[in-house]
Amino acid sequence: MSRIPTIDPEQATGKSRELLNGVQAKLGMTPNLMRVMANSPAVLDAYLQFSGSLGKGQLSAKTREQISLTVAQANSCDYCLSAHTALGKMVGLSTEQIRDARVGSAIDSKSNAILNLTSQLVEKRGFVSDDELATAREAGVNDAEIAEVVANTALNLFTNYFNHVAETEIDFPKAEKLESV
């Protein structure tokens, strides 16, 4: 059971109800993460706007899901691992790509560079080196994409930490534990 109440969309009022209804209309479900965030309409609105804005960026849905998986694994966020495993499959990631993303790697060099940068951002709390940026650029990651990697990493750090505090009940198929992590 969540340590912060899960808001029932039918019982929600005002801005929380409006936002939860929008989530339901868009996704066909209202994930528990967003039901917990709805305790503060400002938090839910900020999350939805940040996520929505990043969805209009240069990084593909697959790449954003790979970043989410890398961050969730690094932070041991079972909720996000489960959610992004399901979402990753929905956007076309294979089982192997999902597993690779969880350990911060990918087969193609550009995706691999993005996930390596993501791992470094999490591990070093943003203090990446000139060499790490140069390595990403050499693999074809442009400055707009670097900015979006940082932003997507920050968004996922927020949801990971939020779930750690709330102990949000997982409402997606539970992600399998990795054997060699």
Secondary structure as a PSIPRED ss2 file (coil, helix, strand):
# PSIPRED VFORMAT (PSIPRED V4.0)

   1 M C   1.000  0.000  0.000
   2 S C   1.000  0.000  0.000
   3 R C   1.000  0.000  0.000
   4 I C   1.000  0.000  0.000
   5 P C   1.000  0.000  0.000
   6 T C   1.000  0.000  0.000
   7 I C   1.000  0.000  0.000
   8 D C   1.000  0.000  0.000
   9 P C   1.000  0.000  0.000
  10 E C   1.000  0.000  0.000
  11 Q C   1.000  0.000  0.000
  12 A C   1.000  0.000  0.000
  13 T C   1.000  0.000  0.000
  14 G H   0.000  1.000  0.000
  15 K H   0.000  1.000  0.000
  16 S H   0.000  1.000  0.000
  17 R H   0.000  1.000  0.000
  18 E H   0.000  1.000  0.000
  19 L H   0.000  1.000  0.000
  20 L H   0.000  1.000  0.000
  21 N H   0.000  1.000  0.000
  22 G H   0.000  1.000  0.000
  23 V H   0.000  1.000  0.000
  24 Q H   0.000  1.000  0.000
  25 A H   0.000  1.000  0.000
  26 K H   0.000  1.000  0.000
  27 L H   0.000  1.000  0.000
  28 G C   1.000  0.000  0.000
  29 M C   1.000  0.000  0.000
  30 T C   1.000  0.000  0.000
  31 P C   1.000  0.000  0.000
  32 N H   0.000  1.000  0.000
  33 L H   0.000  1.000  0.000
  34 M H   0.000  1.000  0.000
  35 R H   0.000  1.000  0.000
  36 V H   0.000  1.000  0.000
  37 M H   0.000  1.000  0.000
  38 A C   1.000  0.000  0.000
  39 N C   1.000  0.000  0.000
  40 S C   1.000  0.000  0.000
  41 P H   0.000  1.000  0.000
  42 A H   0.000  1.000  0.000
  43 V H   0.000  1.000  0.000
  44 L H   0.000  1.000  0.000
  45 D H   0.000  1.000  0.000
  46 A H   0.000  1.000  0.000
  47 Y H   0.000  1.000  0.000
  48 L H   0.000  1.000  0.000
  49 Q H   0.000  1.000  0.000
  50 F H   0.000  1.000  0.000
  51 S H   0.000  1.000  0.000
  52 G H   0.000  1.000  0.000
  53 S H   0.000  1.000  0.000
  54 L H   0.000  1.000  0.000
  55 G C   1.000  0.000  0.000
  56 K C   1.000  0.000  0.000
  57 G C   1.000  0.000  0.000
  58 Q C   1.000  0.000  0.000
  59 L C   1.000  0.000  0.000
  60 S C   1.000  0.000  0.000
  61 A H   0.000  1.000  0.000
  62 K H   0.000  1.000  0.000
  63 T H   0.000  1.000  0.000
  64 R H   0.000  1.000  0.000
  65 E H   0.000  1.000  0.000
  66 Q H   0.000  1.000  0.000
  67 I H   0.000  1.000  0.000
  68 S H   0.000  1.000  0.000
  69 L H   0.000  1.000  0.000
  70 T H   0.000  1.000  0.000
  71 V H   0.000  1.000  0.000
  72 A H   0.000  1.000  0.000
  73 Q H   0.000  1.000  0.000
  74 A H   0.000  1.000  0.000
  75 N C   1.000  0.000  0.000
  76 S C   1.000  0.000  0.000
  77 C C   1.000  0.000  0.000
  78 D H   0.000  1.000  0.000
  79 Y H   0.000  1.000  0.000
  80 C H   0.000  1.000  0.000
  81 L H   0.000  1.000  0.000
  82 S H   0.000  1.000  0.000
  83 A H   0.000  1.000  0.000
  84 H H   0.000  1.000  0.000
  85 T H   0.000  1.000  0.000
  86 A H   0.000  1.000  0.000
  87 L H   0.000  1.000  0.000
  88 G H   0.000  1.000  0.000
  89 K H   0.000  1.000  0.000
  90 M H   0.000  1.000  0.000
  91 V C   1.000  0.000  0.000
  92 G C   1.000  0.000  0.000
  93 L C   1.000  0.000  0.000
  94 S C   1.000  0.000  0.000
  95 T H   0.000  1.000  0.000
  96 E H   0.000  1.000  0.000
  97 Q H   0.000  1.000  0.000
  98 I H   0.000  1.000  0.000
  99 R H   0.000  1.000  0.000
 100 D H   0.000  1.000  0.000
 101 A H   0.000  1.000  0.000
 102 R H   0.000  1.000  0.000
 103 V C   1.000  0.000  0.000
 104 G C   1.000  0.000  0.000
 105 S C   1.000  0.000  0.000
 106 A C   1.000  0.000  0.000
 107 I C   1.000  0.000  0.000
 108 D C   1.000  0.000  0.000
 109 S H   0.000  1.000  0.000
 110 K H   0.000  1.000  0.000
 111 S H   0.000  1.000  0.000
 112 N H   0.000  1.000  0.000
 113 A H   0.000  1.000  0.000
 114 I H   0.000  1.000  0.000
 115 L H   0.000  1.000  0.000
 116 N H   0.000  1.000  0.000
 117 L H   0.000  1.000  0.000
 118 T H   0.000  1.000  0.000
 119 S H   0.000  1.000  0.000
 120 Q H   0.000  1.000  0.000
 121 L H   0.000  1.000  0.000
 122 V H   0.000  1.000  0.000
 123 E H   0.000  1.000  0.000
 124 K C   1.000  0.000  0.000
 125 R C   1.000  0.000  0.000
 126 G C   1.000  0.000  0.000
 127 F C   1.000  0.000  0.000
 128 V C   1.000  0.000  0.000
 129 S C   1.000  0.000  0.000
 130 D H   0.000  1.000  0.000
 131 D H   0.000  1.000  0.000
 132 E H   0.000  1.000  0.000
 133 L H   0.000  1.000  0.000
 134 A H   0.000  1.000  0.000
 135 T H   0.000  1.000  0.000
 136 A H   0.000  1.000  0.000
 137 R H   0.000  1.000  0.000
 138 E H   0.000  1.000  0.000
 139 A C   1.000  0.000  0.000
 140 G C   1.000  0.000  0.000
 141 V C   1.000  0.000  0.000
 142 N C   1.000  0.000  0.000
 143 D H   0.000  1.000  0.000
 144 A H   0.000  1.000  0.000
 145 E H   0.000  1.000  0.000
 146 I H   0.000  1.000  0.000
 147 A H   0.000  1.000  0.000
 148 E H   0.000  1.000  0.000
 149 V H   0.000  1.000  0.000
 150 V H   0.000  1.000  0.000
 151 A H   0.000  1.000  0.000
 152 N H   0.000  1.000  0.000
 153 T H   0.000  1.000  0.000
 154 A H   0.000  1.000  0.000
 155 L H   0.000  1.000  0.000
 156 N H   0.000  1.000  0.000
 157 L H   0.000  1.000  0.000
 158 F H   0.000  1.000  0.000
 159 T H   0.000  1.000  0.000
 160 N H   0.000  1.000  0.000
 161 Y H   0.000  1.000  0.000
 162 F H   0.000  1.000  0.000
 163 N H   0.000  1.000  0.000
 164 H H   0.000  1.000  0.000
 165 V H   0.000  1.000  0.000
 166 A H   0.000  1.000  0.000
 167 E C   1.000  0.000  0.000
 168 T C   1.000  0.000  0.000
 169 E C   1.000  0.000  0.000
 170 I C   1.000  0.000  0.000
 171 D C   1.000  0.000  0.000
 172 F C   1.000  0.000  0.000
 173 P C   1.000  0.000  0.000
 174 K C   1.000  0.000  0.000
 175 A C   1.000  0.000  0.000
 176 E C   1.000  0.000  0.000
 177 K C   1.000  0.000  0.000
 178 L C   1.000  0.000  0.000
 179 E C   1.000  0.000  0.000
 180 S C   1.000  0.000  0.000
 181 V C   1.000  0.000  0.000
